[in-house]
Amino acid sequence: MRKVFLPRNIAELWSVMADEPAARIYAGGTDLLVAMRSGAVVAPALICLERLPELQGVREEGEEMWLGAASTHADLLANHLVGRHLPLLAQAIRTLGSPPIRNMGTIGGNVCTASPAGDTLPPLYALAAEVELQSAGSFRRLPVREFITGPGQTRLVTGEILTGIRVRKPVEANCHRFEKIGQRRALACCIASLAALLTVTPAGVVTSARLAWGSVGPTVMEVPAAEAALTGAVMNRDTLLRAAAFARQAVTPIDDIRASAAYRREVAGNLLLRLLPG
Ligand SMILES: Cc1cc2nc3c(=O)[nH]c(=O)nc-3n(C[C@H](O)[C@H](O)[C@H](O)COP(=O)(O)OP(=O)(O)OC[C@H]3O[C@@H](n4cnc5c(N)ncnc54)[C@H](O)[C@@H]3O)c2cc1C
């Protein structure tokens, strides 16, 4: 029989992790337990992060927001600070899974799974989020784009967990958009997605642009040439088509059961056209 540990605070967690070095960590289990059932992951013991108060909640700290790694997607959606300061992330979470998955799955689990299709990742890249990583004797912060190194790959080292995510409030941005293509409207894994964070003047000139695409490369793809094509230009169809051409050139999608690489490349550009006002 497999042992499952439920530490009640972070001090207990470090002691269980020291005693059970082969145990796997989980939070909601919506990725890990599925992988265990299919045999892709074998774990002699499990340690659950769900009850750790240190990994829960949302805090507004001056110019920054802190999101506890074990906060569920439903917790984040219900939090007015997330709705007010991080509408881009809230839009993405609304499209993630279904109510039961959002009630169990956590933002930390989504980040650590490091799937190119993880819905919270394009917004976190666009927001230049940082992850906070802690072990029994260390603490460090890394930009999320450095933390994730490939599909399912992160810089997490043995003994370390993700405790929180830190994001600077995008106070200048006035266009926050998450666009996702799936095979259907609900419970759909992403075929391609785009997180866009723009500042646009009343005359329609883009003064800053952050763009991040999901599911069109091994990790979230950022395309500086597409951002540069928008910056300083009037946001109209021609400008977006120019940026879309750069995006299609830069992305490196694959064929899989959900869509072909060619379709994903086309859609990566088309998603930008959804930003057209009106
Ligand atoms: C039916 C279904 C539909 C889904 N739909 C979507 C979808 O539309 N979009 C999407 O993005 N995802 C989707 N998912 C995937 C999953 O629900 C999310 O990735 C979720 O956020 C994972 O969070 P979790 O807490 O359940 O992760 P867990 O399964 O608990 O953990 C996932 C991985 O992260 C590690 N981990 C978790 N928390 C930490 C931490 N704090 N520190 C270190 N390591 C940690 C675990 O060891 C494990 O390797 C779906 C899953 C299912 C089963």
The ligand as an SDF file (V2000), in Angstrom:
LIG
                    3D

 53 58  0  0  0  0  0  0  0  0999 V2000
   -9.8770   16.3470  -17.1520 C   0  0  0  0  0  0  0  0  0  0  0  0
   -8.7170   17.3030  -17.0850 C   0  0  0  0  0  0  0  0  0  0  0  0
   -8.7830   18.4990  -17.8000 C   0  0  0  0  0  0  0  0  0  0  0  0
   -7.7290   19.4070  -17.7380 C   0  0  0  0  0  0  0  0  0  0  0  0
   -7.8260   20.5680  -18.4600 N   0  0  0  0  0  0  0  0  0  0  0  0
   -6.7970   21.4580  -18.4400 C   0  0  0  0  0  0  0  0  0  0  0  0
   -6.8680   22.6660  -19.1910 C   0  0  0  0  0  0  0  0  0  0  0  0
   -7.8500   22.9810  -19.8810 O   0  0  0  0  0  0  0  0  0  0  0  0
   -5.7980   23.5260  -19.1380 N   0  0  0  0  0  0  0  0  0  0  0  0
   -4.6770   23.2290  -18.3940 C   0  0  0  0  0  0  0  0  0  0  0  0
   -3.7510   24.0440  -18.3660 O   0  0  0  0  0  0  0  0  0  0  0  0
   -4.5920   22.0860  -17.6720 N   0  0  0  0  0  0  0  0  0  0  0  0
   -5.6120   21.2030  -17.6730 C   0  0  0  0  0  0  0  0  0  0  0  0
   -5.5190   20.0320  -16.9450 N   0  0  0  0  0  0  0  0  0  0  0  0
   -4.2770   19.7430  -16.2050 C   0  0  0  0  0  0  0  0  0  0  0  0
   -4.3010   20.1000  -14.7030 C   0  0  0  0  0  0  0  0  0  0  0  0
   -5.5980   20.1540  -14.1760 O   0  0  0  0  0  0  0  0  0  0  0  0
   -3.6220   21.4510  -14.4160 C   0  0  0  0  0  0  0  0  0  0  0  0
   -2.3130   21.4420  -14.9450 O   0  0  0  0  0  0  0  0  0  0  0  0
   -3.5740   21.7550  -12.9190 C   0  0  0  0  0  0  0  0  0  0  0  0
   -3.2950   23.1150  -12.7110 O   0  0  0  0  0  0  0  0  0  0  0  0
   -2.5260   20.9120  -12.1760 C   0  0  0  0  0  0  0  0  0  0  0  0
   -2.5330   21.3150  -10.8150 O   0  0  0  0  0  0  0  0  0  0  0  0
   -2.5170   20.2100   -9.6470 P   0  0  0  0  0  0  0  0  0  0  0  0
   -2.4330   20.9560   -8.3770 O   0  0  0  0  0  0  0  0  0  0  0  0
   -3.6480   19.2670   -9.8070 O   0  0  0  0  0  0  0  0  0  0  0  0
   -1.1290   19.4820   -9.9940 O   0  0  0  0  0  0  0  0  0  0  0  0
   -0.6260   18.0790   -9.4010 P   0  0  0  0  0  0  0  0  0  0  0  0
   -1.1660   16.9650  -10.2340 O   0  0  0  0  0  0  0  0  0  0  0  0
   -0.8130   18.0200   -7.9470 O   0  0  0  0  0  0  0  0  0  0  0  0
    0.9410   18.2320   -9.6970 O   0  0  0  0  0  0  0  0  0  0  0  0
    1.4090   18.3600  -11.0270 C   0  0  0  0  0  0  0  0  0  0  0  0
    2.9460   18.3110  -11.0260 C   0  0  0  0  0  0  0  0  0  0  0  0
    3.4750   19.4610  -10.3790 O   0  0  0  0  0  0  0  0  0  0  0  0
    4.2050   19.0980   -9.2090 C   0  0  0  0  0  0  0  0  0  0  0  0
    3.8130   20.0850   -8.2030 N   0  0  0  0  0  0  0  0  0  0  0  0
    2.5580   20.4980   -7.8940 C   0  0  0  0  0  0  0  0  0  0  0  0
    2.6070   21.5270   -7.0230 N   0  0  0  0  0  0  0  0  0  0  0  0
    3.9190   21.7420   -6.7650 C   0  0  0  0  0  0  0  0  0  0  0  0
    4.6190   22.6830   -5.9430 C   0  0  0  0  0  0  0  0  0  0  0  0
    3.9840   23.6280   -5.2320 N   0  0  0  0  0  0  0  0  0  0  0  0
    5.9750   22.6090   -5.8980 N   0  0  0  0  0  0  0  0  0  0  0  0
    6.6410   21.6790   -6.6300 C   0  0  0  0  0  0  0  0  0  0  0  0
    6.0320   20.7820   -7.4340 N   0  0  0  0  0  0  0  0  0  0  0  0
    4.6830   20.8140   -7.5030 C   0  0  0  0  0  0  0  0  0  0  0  0
    3.8250   17.6640   -8.8770 C   0  0  0  0  0  0  0  0  0  0  0  0
    4.9060   16.9850   -8.2770 O   0  0  0  0  0  0  0  0  0  0  0  0
    3.5170   17.1120  -10.2790 C   0  0  0  0  0  0  0  0  0  0  0  0
    4.7270   16.7400  -10.9120 O   0  0  0  0  0  0  0  0  0  0  0  0
   -6.5750   19.1020  -16.9640 C   0  0  0  0  0  0  0  0  0  0  0  0
   -6.5230   17.8970  -16.2280 C   0  0  0  0  0  0  0  0  0  0  0  0
   -7.5710   17.0070  -16.2850 C   0  0  0  0  0  0  0  0  0  0  0  0
   -7.4890   15.7290  -15.5050 C   0  0  0  0  0  0  0  0  0  0  0  0
  1  2  1  0
  2  3  1  0
  2 52  2  0
  3  4  2  0
  4  5  1  0
  4 50  1  0
  5  6  2  0
  6  7  1  0
  6 13  1  0
  7  8  2  0
  7  9  1  0
  9 10  1  0
 10 11  2  0
 10 12  1  0
 12 13  2  0
 13 14  1  0
 14 15  1  0
 14 50  1  0
 15 16  1  0
 16 17  1  0
 16 18  1  0
 18 19  1  0
 18 20  1  0
 20 21  1  0
 20 22  1  0
 22 23  1  0
 23 24  1  0
 24 25  2  0
 24 26  1  0
 24 27  1  0
 27 28  1  0
 28 29  2  0
 28 30  1  0
 28 31  1  0
 31 32  1  0
 32 33  1  0
 33 34  1  0
 33 48  1  0
 34 35  1  0
 35 36  1  0
 35 46  1  0
 36 37  1  0
 36 45  1  0
 37 38  2  0
 38 39  1  0
 39 40  1  0
 39 45  2  0
 40 41  1  0
 40 42  2  0
 42 43  1  0
 43 44  2  0
 44 45  1  0
 46 47  1  0
 46 48  1  0
 48 49  1  0
 50 51  2  0
 51 52  1  0
 52 53  1  0
M  END
$$$$
